Amino acid sequence: MVHNRRNGSGYGSSGNTSADAELSTSLDRMRAASRQMVRDSSYAKRAKLIVVNNVIGAGIGMQAQVMSTRDALRTDVNAAIEEAWGAWATAENCHTGGSLAFGDLERAALGQVFEAGEVFIRLHFDKFGDSKIPLALELIEAERVPHNLVEPGAVTAQGEVRMGVEVDRFHRPIAYWVRERHPGDIRARVGATDRFERVPADQMFHLRLVDRWPQTRGEPWLHTVMRKIDDLNELTGAE
């Protein structure tokens, strides 16, 4: 960082700390500022929409390519697979909440990676809706896995909890400690945000970008341009 009258600091002012150490002291503030920026700034909201549209579009689908022993496409098998996929990918079957079709869930997930820096998707091996497939996906926002969690409960002998994620000595995830409710939810039951569930790592996808290793949590994509976007908003208001 270059020293100037606005930031009042210079090179090396942040200290020589690990990625987790840096995020542990600033993640709440960065995430809240990023969410506020996406809500209130047309520039930030547009940036998020462009990223989601260019990466996901209407949704990343599936095309079966099963081959016969003679290296020919099995059109009958592939058609059956794609039909089963299409039936499962409807909102009532693939989403635990019954509101997001698979393409919508993909868009929502990437939107959270952009806005909050990360998102969690939990696998539930149960049938939802009228699906014949025992699988549905739960979208979990970053705040439900608290980064300041230290002693949530019993952990494995070789594990430690880092920012809500139980990891081994190589920082490979073992489990995720998930709040029962979002801490900012309305009409939450008393104590609901203080109750945690230990979710094994093989039942969870943790989507984020890793800039440094080890880095347990993701950081909002807007954090480096928040000042510039705020300046643009002030300039527009002044004009």
SERO-4910 file (N, C-alpha, C, O; in steps of 0.05 Angstrom, whole numbers):
BEGIN
 pado doro    nc1    nc2    nc3   cac1   cac2   cac3    cc1    cc2    cc3    oc1    oc2    oc3
  Met    A     17    -24      0      0      0      0     18     25      0     36     27     16
  Val    A     12     43    -18     27     68    -20     16     88      0     -8     92      2
  His    A     34    101     15     25    120     35     13    145     22     25    156      3
  Asn    A    -10    154     32    -21    179     23    -38    190     46    -42    177     67
  Arg    A    -49    214     42    -64    227     63    -90    213     70   -101    217     91
  Arg    A   -100    196     51   -126    184     55   -124    158     72   -141    153     89
  Asn    A   -103    142     66   -102    117     80    -84    118    105    -86    101    123
  Gly    A    -66    138    106    -50    142    130    -32    119    137    -26    114    160
  Ser    A    -23    104    117     -5     82    122     14     78     99     13     93     79
  Gly    A     32     59    102     52     55     81     57     26     78     43      9     89
  Tyr    A     78     19     62     85     -9     57     92    -23     84    105    -12    101
  Gly    A     82    -48     86     88    -64    109     72    -58    133     76    -70    155
  Ser    A     52    -40    131     37    -33    155     19    -55    165     11    -55    188
  Ser    A     12    -75    147     -7    -96    155      7   -118    171     -6   -135    183
  Gly    A     33   -118    171     48   -139    185     52   -164    169     38   -168    149
  Asn    A     71   -180    176     77   -205    162     62   -228    174     73   -244    188
  Thr    A     36   -230    167     19   -250    179      9   -269    158     11   -265    134
  Ser    A     -3   -291    168    -14   -312    149    -40   -302    138    -52   -283    147
  Ala    A    -49   -317    117    -75   -310    105    -98   -312    125   -115   -294    127
  Asp    A    -98   -333    141   -119   -337    161   -118   -315    182   -139   -305    191
  Ala    A    -94   -307    191    -91   -287    211   -102   -260    201   -115   -246    216
  Glu    A    -97   -254    176   -107   -229    165   -137   -229    162   -151   -210    170
  Leu    A   -148   -252    152   -177   -254    148   -192   -254    175   -214   -244    177
  Ser    A   -180   -266    196   -194   -269    221   -201   -242    234   -220   -240    249
  Thr    A   -185   -222    228   -190   -195    240   -206   -177    222   -215   -156    231
  Ser    A   -210   -184    197   -223   -165    178   -246   -177    162   -260   -163    148
  Leu    A   -251   -203    164   -270   -216    146   -299   -206    151   -313   -201    132
  Asp    A   -307   -203    176   -334   -193    182   -338   -165    169   -358   -160    157
  Arg    A   -318   -148    172   -321   -121    162   -321   -121    132   -337   -106    120
  Met    A   -303   -136    119   -302   -137     90   -328   -149     78   -339   -139     59
  Arg    A   -338   -170     91   -362   -183     80   -386   -165     83   -403   -163     64
  Ala    A   -389   -152    106   -411   -133    110   -410   -110     90   -431   -102     79
  Ala    A   -387    -99     86   -383    -77     67   -390    -85     39   -402    -71     24
  Ser    A   -381   -110     32   -386   -120      5   -416   -124      0   -426   -117    -21
  Arg    A   -429   -136     20   -458   -141     17   -473   -114     14   -491   -111     -2
  Gln    A   -465    -95     31   -478    -68     29   -473    -55      2   -491    -42     -9
  Met    A   -449    -59     -8   -442    -47    -34   -459    -59    -57   -468    -44    -74
  Val    A   -462    -85    -56   -478    -99    -77   -508    -90    -75   -521    -88    -95
  Arg    A   -517    -86    -50   -545    -78    -47   -550    -49    -57   -570    -43    -69
  Asp    A   -530    -31    -51   -536     -3    -54   -522     10    -78   -529     32    -86
  Ser    A   -501     -2    -89   -486     10   -111   -493     -4   -138   -490    -28   -140
  Ser    A   -501     12   -157   -507      0   -183   -482    -11   -197   -484    -30   -212
  Tyr    A   -459      1   -191   -434     -9   -203   -428    -37   -192   -421    -55   -208
  Ala    A   -430    -41   -166   -424    -67   -154   -444    -88   -162   -437   -110   -169
  Lys    A   -469    -80   -162   -490    -99   -170   -487   -108   -199   -490   -131   -206
  Arg    A   -480    -89   -216   -475    -96   -244   -451   -114   -248   -451   -132   -264
  Ala    A   -430   -108   -233   -406   -125   -234   -412   -154   -226   -403   -173   -240
  Lys    A   -428   -157   -205   -436   -184   -197   -452   -198   -219   -447   -221   -225
  Leu    A   -471   -184   -231   -487   -195   -252   -471   -203   -276   -476   -225   -288
  Ile    A   -451   -187   -283   -435   -193   -307   -418   -219   -302   -416   -236   -319
  Val    A   -407   -221   -278   -391   -245   -271   -409   -270   -272   -401   -290   -284
  Val    A   -432   -269   -260   -450   -292   -259   -459   -299   -288   -460   -322   -295
  Asn    A   -466   -279   -303   -476   -284   -331   -454   -296   -348   -459   -314   -364
  Asn    A   -429   -287   -345   -407   -297   -362   -397   -324   -354   -388   -340   -370
  Val    A   -399   -330   -328   -389   -356   -318   -410   -378   -319   -405   -400   -328
  Ile    A   -434   -371   -310   -455   -391   -307   -476   -389   -330   -486   -409   -340
  Gly    A   -483   -364   -338   -504   -361   -358   -530   -370   -346   -537   -364   -323
  Ala    A   -545   -385   -362   -571   -396   -353   -567   -420   -336   -586   -430   -324
  Gly    A   -542   -430   -334   -537   -454   -318   -520   -474   -334   -523   -477   -358
  Ile    A   -501   -487   -320   -484   -506   -332   -498   -533   -331   -502   -544   -309
  Gly    A   -505   -544   -353   -521   -568   -354   -504   -593   -356   -480   -593   -349
  Met    A   -516   -615   -366   -502   -640   -368   -510   -653   -395   -533   -654   -402
  Gln    A   -490   -664   -409   -495   -679   -433   -481   -706   -431   -457   -708   -429
  Ala    A   -497   -727   -431   -486   -754   -428   -471   -763   -453   -480   -757   -476
  Gln    A   -448   -776   -449   -432   -785   -472   -424   -814   -468   -400   -821   -473
  Val    A   -442   -831   -461   -436   -860   -457   -432   -872   -485   -447   -869   -503
  Met    A   -410   -887   -487   -402   -900   -512   -406   -930   -511   -405   -942   -489
  Ser    A   -411   -942   -534   -413   -971   -535   -385   -983   -538   -365   -968   -540
  Thr    A   -383  -1009   -538   -357  -1023   -541   -346  -1018   -568   -322  -1024   -573
  Arg    A   -362  -1009   -587   -352  -1003   -614   -348   -973   -618   -348   -963   -641
  Asp    A   -345   -958   -596   -339   -930   -596   -361   -913   -610   -355   -894   -624
  Ala    A   -386   -921   -606   -409   -906   -617   -425   -896   -593   -427   -910   -573
  Leu    A   -437   -873   -596   -454   -862   -575   -478   -879   -571   -492   -887   -590
  Arg    A   -484   -886   -545   -508   -900   -538   -531   -880   -535   -536   -871   -512
  Thr    A   -544   -873   -556   -564   -852   -555   -587   -860   -536   -598   -842   -523
  Asp    A   -594   -885   -535   -616   -893   -517   -609   -889   -488   -624   -879   -472
  Val    A   -584   -897   -480   -575   -894   -453   -571   -865   -446   -579   -855   -425
  Asn    A   -559   -850   -464   -554   -822   -460   -580   -806   -457   -582   -788   -440
  Ala    A   -599   -813   -473   -625   -799   -471   -638   -805   -444   -651   -787   -432
  Ala    A   -636   -829   -434   -648   -837   -408   -633   -822   -385   -646   -813   -366
  Ile    A   -607   -819   -387   -592   -805   -367   -599   -776   -366   -604   -764   -345
  Glu    A   -601   -763   -390   -607   -735   -391   -636   -730   -382   -641   -709   -370
  Glu    A   -654   -748   -387   -682   -745   -378   -683   -747   -347   -697   -731   -335
  Ala    A   -668   -765   -336   -667   -768   -307   -654   -743   -294   -663   -733   -274
  Trp    A   -633   -732   -307   -620   -708   -297   -640   -684   -298   -642   -669   -279
  Gly    A   -654   -681   -320   -673   -660   -323   -695   -661   -302   -703   -640   -292
  Ala    A   -704   -685   -295   -725   -688   -275   -714   -680   -247   -728   -667   -231
  Trp    A   -689   -689   -241   -677   -682   -215   -670   -653   -213   -672   -642   -191
  Ala    A   -662   -640   -235   -652   -612   -234   -674   -591   -230   -668   -568   -230
  Thr    A   -699   -599   -227   -720   -580   -222   -718   -570   -193   -706   -584   -176
  Ala    A   -730   -547   -187   -727   -535   -161   -737   -553   -138   -724   -555   -118
  Glu    A   -760   -566   -142   -772   -581   -120   -756   -607   -114   -759   -618    -92
  Asn    A   -739   -615   -132   -724   -640   -128   -695   -636   -120   -685   -650   -103
  Cys    A   -681   -616   -132   -652   -614   -128   -646   -595   -105   -624   -596    -94
  His    A   -664   -577    -97   -659   -557    -77   -675   -564    -51   -699   -569    -53
  Thr    A   -661   -564    -29   -675   -571     -4   -697   -552      2   -717   -560     15
  Gly    A   -695   -527     -6   -716   -507     -1   -737   -507    -22   -758   -494    -19
  Gly    A   -733   -522    -44   -754   -525    -65   -757   -499    -81   -778   -497    -95
  Ser    A   -738   -481    -81   -742   -455    -95   -723   -451   -118   -729   -435   -136
  Leu    A   -700   -465   -118   -679   -460   -138   -675   -484   -155   -667   -506   -146
  Ala    A   -681   -481   -181   -673   -502   -200   -643   -503   -201   -629   -485   -192
  Phe    A   -631   -524   -213   -602   -528   -212   -588   -504   -224   -568   -495   -213
  Gly    A   -597   -493   -246   -584   -470   -258   -586   -446   -240   -566   -430   -238
  Asp    A   -608   -441   -227   -611   -419   -209   -593   -422   -184   -582   -403   -174
  Leu    A   -590   -447   -175   -573   -453   -152   -544   -447   -159   -529   -436   -143
  Glu    A   -536   -454   -184   -509   -448   -193   -504   -417   -193   -483   -408   -184
  Arg    A   -523   -403   -203   -521   -373   -205   -520   -361   -176   -503   -344   -171
  Ala    A   -537   -371   -159   -537   -361   -131   -510   -367   -117   -500   -351   -102
  Ala    A   -499   -391   -122   -474   -399   -110   -451   -381   -119   -435   -371   -102
  Leu    A   -449   -376   -145   -427   -359   -154   -431   -331   -145   -412   -317   -139
  Gly    A   -456   -322   -144   -461   -295   -133   -451   -291   -105   -441   -270    -98
  Gln    A   -454   -312    -88   -444   -311    -61   -414   -312    -60   -402   -299    -43
  Val    A   -401   -327    -78   -372   -327    -79   -362   -299    -86   -342   -290    -74
  Phe    A   -375   -285   -104   -367   -258   -112   -372   -239    -89   -355   -223    -82
  Glu    A   -396   -240    -77   -404   -221    -56   -392   -225    -29   -382   -207    -16
  Ala    A   -392   -251    -20   -383   -257      7   -355   -271      7   -343   -274     28
  Gly    A   -345   -278    -16   -319   -291    -18   -321   -321    -18   -301   -335    -24
  Glu    A   -344   -332    -11   -347   -361     -9   -376   -369     -5   -393   -352      1
  Val    A   -381   -394     -9   -407   -406     -3   -404   -435      2   -385   -447     -8
  Phe    A   -422   -447     17   -421   -475     23   -446   -489     12   -468   -478     13
  Ile    A   -442   -512      0   -465   -528    -10   -464   -555      3   -445   -570     -1
  Arg    A   -485   -561     17   -486   -586     32   -502   -607     17   -523   -601      6
  Leu    A   -492   -631     17   -506   -654      4   -525   -667     25   -516   -674     46
  His    A   -550   -670     18   -569   -684     34   -578   -709     19   -590   -707     -2
  Phe    A   -572   -732     30   -578   -757     16   -606   -767     23   -610   -789     34
  Asp    A   -626   -751     16   -654   -757     19   -669   -749     -6   -659   -733    -22
  Lys    A   -693   -760     -9   -710   -753    -32   -727   -729    -25   -740   -728     -4
  Phe    A   -726   -709    -42   -742   -685    -38   -762   -683    -62   -756   -692    -84
  Gly    A   -785   -670    -57   -805   -668    -78   -814   -695    -87   -819   -713    -70
  Asp    A   -816   -699   -113   -824   -725   -123   -800   -740   -137   -804   -757   -154
  Ser    A   -776   -732   -129   -752   -743   -140   -748   -772   -133   -756   -781   -111
  Lys    A   -737   -788   -151   -731   -815   -146   -702   -818   -137   -692   -840   -130
  Ile    A   -687   -796   -137   -659   -796   -131   -655   -785   -102   -664   -762    -97
  Pro    A   -642   -800    -85   -639   -791    -57   -616   -771    -54   -595   -777    -43
  Leu    A   -620   -747    -65   -599   -726    -64   -612   -699    -68   -628   -695    -86
  Ala    A   -605   -680    -51   -613   -652    -54   -591   -634    -43   -575   -643    -27
  Leu    A   -591   -609    -52   -569   -591    -45   -580   -568    -28   -601   -557    -34
  Glu    A   -565   -561     -7   -572   -539     11   -551   -517      7   -527   -522     10
  Leu    A   -560   -493      1   -542   -470     -2   -538   -457     26   -557   -448     38
  Ile    A   -513   -456     35   -507   -445     61   -489   -421     59   -467   -422     48
  Glu    A   -499   -398     68   -484   -373     66   -461   -374     86   -461   -388    106
  Ala    A   -440   -358     80   -415   -358     95   -419   -353    125   -404   -365    141
  Glu    A   -438   -336    132   -441   -329    160   -450   -352    178   -446   -352    202
  Arg    A   -461   -373    166   -469   -396    182   -446   -414    190   -449   -432    207
  Val    A   -423   -410    178   -398   -423    187   -380   -402    199   -364   -390    185
  Pro    A   -383   -396    225   -370   -373    237   -339   -375    237   -328   -396    245
  His    A   -326   -355    227   -297   -356    225   -283   -351    251   -259   -356    254
  Asn    A   -298   -342    272   -286   -337    298   -292   -360    318   -288   -357    342
  Leu    A   -300   -383    307   -306   -406    324   -280   -419    333   -263   -425    317
  Val    A   -278   -424    359   -253   -436    370   -258   -464    381   -244   -482    373
  Glu    A   -277   -467    399   -282   -493    411   -312   -500    409   -327   -497    428
  Pro    A   -320   -510    385   -348   -516    381   -357   -542    394   -381   -545    401
  Gly    A   -339   -561    398   -346   -587    410   -323   -606    405   -300   -598    399
  Ala    A   -329   -632    407   -308   -653    404   -298   -653    376   -314   -654    357
  Val    A   -272   -654    372   -259   -656    346   -242   -680    345   -236   -693    366
  Thr    A   -232   -687    321   -215   -711    319   -188   -706    333   -180   -683    337
  Ala    A   -175   -728    339   -150   -726    355   -129   -710    341   -114   -695    353
  Gln    A   -127   -713    314   -107   -699    299   -117   -673    287   -102   -660    271
  Gly    A   -141   -665    293   -153   -641    280   -152   -617    298   -148   -618    322
  Glu    A   -157   -594    285   -161   -569    298   -182   -553    283   -185   -557    259
  Val    A   -195   -535    297   -216   -519    284   -204   -492    277   -195   -477    294
  Arg    A   -203   -486    251   -193   -461    241   -215   -446    227   -224   -455    205
  Met    A   -224   -424    238   -244   -407    226   -270   -423    219   -281   -419    197
  Gly    A   -278   -441    237   -302   -456    233   -299   -482    218   -319   -496    214
  Val    A   -275   -487    208   -270   -511    192   -251   -529    208   -229   -521    215
  Glu    A   -258   -554    212   -241   -573    225   -222   -585    204   -231   -596    185
  Val    A   -196   -582    209   -176   -591    190   -155   -609    203   -152   -609    227
  Asp    A   -141   -625    186   -119   -641    196    -93   -625    195    -94   -601    189
  Arg    A    -71   -638    199    -45   -623    201    -36   -612    174    -19   -595    172
  Phe    A    -48   -623    152    -42   -612    125    -63   -591    116    -62   -582     94
  His    A    -81   -584    135   -102   -565    129   -123   -576    110   -138   -561     97
  Arg    A   -125   -602    109   -146   -615     93   -171   -616    109   -170   -625    132
  Pro    A   -194   -606     99   -219   -606    114   -227   -633    124   -227   -653    108
  Ile    A   -235   -635    149   -246   -659    161   -276   -656    165   -292   -675    160
  Ala    A   -284   -632    174   -313   -627    179   -317   -596    180   -298   -581    182
  Tyr    A   -342   -589    177   -350   -561    178   -370   -557    201   -388   -573    204
  Trp    A   -366   -536    217   -384   -531    239   -404   -509    231   -396   -486    227
  Val    A   -429   -517    228   -449   -500    216   -470   -492    236   -481   -508    251
  Arg    A   -476   -466    237   -497   -456    254   -524   -466    245   -529   -470    221
  Glu    A   -541   -471    264   -568   -480    258   -583   -458    242   -598   -465    224
  Arg    A   -579   -433    248   -592   -411    235   -571   -390    228   -550   -388    241
  His    A   -578   -374    208   -561   -350    201   -562   -331    225   -583   -325    236
  Pro    A   -539   -320    233   -538   -302    256   -554   -276    252   -562   -263    272
  Gly    A   -559   -269    227   -574   -245    222   -603   -250    214   -616   -232    203
  Asp    A   -612   -275    218   -639   -282    210   -660   -269    227   -655   -261    250
  Ile    A   -685   -266    217   -707   -255    232   -722   -277    245   -724   -300    235
  Arg    A   -734   -271    269   -751   -290    283   -737   -316    288   -750   -337    288
  Ala    A   -711   -315    293   -697   -340    300   -704   -349    328   -709   -333    346
  Arg    A   -705   -375    331   -711   -386    358   -688   -378    377   -665   -375    369
  Val    A   -695   -376    402   -675   -368    422   -652   -389    423   -657   -412    426
  Gly    A   -628   -379    419   -605   -396    420   -600   -411    394   -580   -427    393
  Ala    A   -616   -408    373   -613   -423    348   -586   -417    335   -574   -436    324
  Thr    A   -577   -392    336   -551   -386    324   -527   -395    340   -505   -394    331
  Asp    A   -532   -405    364   -511   -414    381   -508   -445    380   -490   -456    393
  Arg    A   -526   -458    366   -525   -487    364   -511   -494    337   -517   -483    316
  Phe    A   -492   -513    339   -477   -520    316   -480   -550    309   -485   -566    326
  Glu    A   -477   -555    283   -478   -583    274   -451   -588    260   -442   -572    244
  Arg    A   -439   -611    267   -414   -619    254   -420   -634    229   -431   -656    230
  Val    A   -413   -623    206   -419   -635    180   -394   -646    168   -375   -631    163
  Pro    A   -392   -673    163   -368   -684    152   -361   -671    125   -378   -663    110
  Ala    A   -335   -669    120   -326   -655     95   -336   -668     70   -339   -655     50
  Asp    A   -340   -695     70   -350   -708     46   -379   -702     40   -390   -711     19
  Gln    A   -392   -686     57   -420   -678     52   -422   -648     46   -444   -637     45
  Met    A   -399   -636     41   -399   -607     37   -380   -598     15   -358   -609     12
  Phe    A   -390   -580     -2   -372   -566    -21   -367   -538    -10   -386   -524     -2
  His    A   -342   -530    -10   -335   -503     -1   -323   -489    -25   -301   -495    -33
  Leu    A   -338   -470    -36   -330   -456    -60   -317   -430    -53   -330   -413    -40
  Arg    A   -293   -425    -62   -278   -401    -56   -253   -400    -73   -245   -421    -85
  Leu    A   -241   -377    -75   -214   -375    -88   -193   -374    -66   -197   -361    -46
  Val    A   -171   -387    -71   -149   -388    -52   -126   -372    -64   -114   -380    -84
  Asp    A   -119   -350    -51    -96   -334    -60    -70   -342    -47    -49   -341    -60
  Arg    A    -72   -350    -22    -48   -359     -7    -55   -385      7    -78   -391     13
  Trp    A    -34   -402     11    -39   -427     25    -22   -428     50      1   -421     49
  Pro    A    -33   -437     73    -61   -445     76    -80   -421     80    -73   -402     94
  Gln    A   -103   -423     68   -123   -402     70   -150   -416     74   -160   -428     55
  Thr    A   -161   -415     98   -185   -431    104   -210   -419     93   -227   -434     84
  Arg    A   -213   -392     92   -238   -380     83   -232   -362     59   -209   -354     54
  Gly    A   -253   -355     44   -250   -338     21   -255   -309     28   -268   -303     48
  Glu    A   -246   -291     12   -249   -262     17   -266   -250     -6   -264   -259    -29
  Pro    A   -284   -231      0   -301   -219    -20   -285   -207    -43   -264   -195    -39
  Trp    A   -295   -211    -67   -280   -202    -91   -279   -171    -92   -261   -160   -105
  Leu    A   -298   -158    -80   -299   -128    -82   -281   -114    -63   -278    -89    -64
  His    A   -268   -128    -45   -255   -114    -23   -233    -96    -32   -227    -76    -18
  Thr    A   -220   -101    -55   -198    -84    -64   -208    -59    -79   -192    -41    -84
  Val    A   -233    -59    -87   -243    -36   -103   -266    -21    -88   -278     -4   -100
  Met    A   -271    -28    -63   -293    -15    -49   -289     15    -47   -308     30    -51
  Arg    A   -264     24    -42   -259     53    -40   -265     67    -67   -276     88    -68
  Lys    A   -256     54    -89   -260     66   -115   -290     67   -122   -299     87   -132
  Ile    A   -305     46   -116   -334     46   -121   -348     67   -105   -366     80   -114
  Asp    A   -339     70    -79   -351     90    -62   -345    118    -73   -363    135    -72
  Asp    A   -321    122    -84   -314    148    -96   -332    153   -120   -342    175   -124
  Leu    A   -337    132   -137   -354    135   -160   -383    142   -152   -396    159   -165
  Asn    A   -393    130   -130   -420    136   -121   -422    165   -111   -441    178   -117
  Glu    A   -401    174    -97   -401    202    -87   -399    221   -111   -412    242   -110
  Leu    A   -383    214   -131   -380    231   -155   -407    234   -169   -415    256   -177
  Thr    A   -421    211   -172   -447    212   -185   -467    228   -170   -482    244   -182
  Gly    A   -467    225   -143   -485    241   -127   -479    271   -129   -497    287   -130
  Ala    A   -453    278   -129   -445    306   -131   -453    318   -158   -462    341   -159
  Glu    A   -450    302   -179   -458    313   -206   -488    317   -207   -498    326   -228
***
